[in-house]
Structures are given as structure tokens and as C-alpha cells.
Amino acid sequence: MGRNTKNTTRALHWGFGGFVLVMLSLGYYMTNTPYSDGLYTWHKSLGVILSATIGIRIYWSIRHPWQSSTSLGKIESWARKVTHRLLVFLLFAMPASGLTSSAFSGWSVHVFNFTIVPKNLNAEGEVEAFSVTIYEAAKLTHEVLGYLFSTLILLHVAAVLKHHFLNKDQTLLEMLKFKK
């Protein structure tokens, strides 16, 4: 893998990683505190932006998979491959389930002030779900995927720390350095 390819891989890894940590943190915070329209607006807006850019990350990870700086046994190699594929899948599935939940809830979906899905009001002017069944299924899916995503991120970090401190390999150091 060339220097520019590695730098792009690093930038996408850390950029999307940071984005996901912000989104998960915001999601946990807003579901465990009193309702705040502003928090939901930010979370939904950033989720739509993530949805719009995730194709770049998925394309890049397929075309340029990161090569570990250490040889792995069969089980570790399998675990690494499965974990990375699940993380990339969740980069797509989390915003998709969130957008589906929001869109079918009857409440509007905005990217800041630009309306993507309008509010659905009944004859009395009250918000009414487009489909309660789809809304509830997507909401539950979004919540479960959030916990799965968090668990996989913790496993990913634990594996990185294990390789750095126990195996003494260079993977973490390689992911931290950007070269000109």
C-alpha cells in the first residue's frame, strides 16, 4: 500500500471513528436525559450527513484493506475480518435504521434547516406516524445496533491495545502516523 493510500486510509479511519463516537455519545446522552429538540436535530442532521458519505468509506475499505503489521493465527485473523466487516456494515446500518425510524415516526427529518422528510400531521394537526410498525421496528433496530456498535468498538480498541502492549507490533503506531 502506497504512502498516499495509507494516509487516506488513516484519515478515513480516524475521521469516521471520531464521527461514530460523537454520534453514539450523542445518542446515549439524548436518550438518557430529558428531551431536547436541539440534540435530536443535531443527531439526525449528522446522521444524514454520515449516510451521504458512508459509501466513500465502504468503497475505500473494500479497495484498500488495511494489512496487519503482524501475522495472525487463524482465529485472530477470522475475528479481525469479521469484526472489521461488522464495523463497516454498522457504518451503513446505523444511519439507515435511524433515518428509517425518524422518517416513519411522522416527525420531520432535517439536515439542519433543510427538510428531507416533512412532518406528517393528521386532521387535528397532531403528528401521526406514517407507519407505527416500521417506526418501532427501525427504532428498536437502531437501539440494538447502537449497543452492538459500541461493543465492537470496545473489542476493536481492546485488540489494538493487546497487539500494542502484549504483542508489541506496530499496527497502532502505523495508524497514528501520517507521512508527507
C-alpha positions, 0 to 999 in steps of 0.5 A, a space after each residue: 500500500 502506497 504512502 498516499 493510500 495509507 494516509 487516506 486510509 488513516 484519515 478515513 479511519 480516524 475521521 469516521 471513528 471520531 464521527 461514530 463516537 460523537 454520534 453514539 455519545 450523542 445518542 446515549 446522552 439524548 436518550 438518557 436525559 430529558 428531551 431536547 429538540 436541539 440534540 435530536 436535530 443535531 443527531 439526525 442532521 449528522 446522521 444524514 450527513 454520515 449516510 451521504 458519505 458512508 459509501 466513500 468509506 465502504 468503497 475505500 475499505 473494500 479497495 484498500 484493506 488495511 494489512 496487519 503489521 503482524 501475522 495472525 493465527 487463524 482465529 485472530 485473523 477470522 475475528 479481525 475480518 469479521 469484526 472489521 466487516 461488522 464495523 463497516 456494515 454498522 457504518 451503513 446500518 446505523 444511519 439507515 435504521 435511524 433515518 428509517 425510524 425518524 422518517 416513519 415516526 411522522 416527525 420531520 427529518 432535517 439536515 439542519 434547516 433543510 427538510 428531507 422528510 416533512 412532518 406528517 400531521 393528521 386532521 387535528 394537526 397532531 403528528 401521526 406516524 406514517 407507519 407505527 410498525 416500521 417506526 418501532 421496528 427501525 427504532 428498536 433496530 437502531 437501539 440494538 445496533 447502537 449497543 452492538 456498535 459500541 461493543 465492537 468498538 470496545 473489542 476493536 480498541 481492546 485488540 489494538 491495545 493487546 497487539 500494542 502492549 502484549 504483542 508489541 507490533 506496530 499496527 497502532 503506531 502505523 495508524 497514528 502516523 501520517 507521512 508527507 
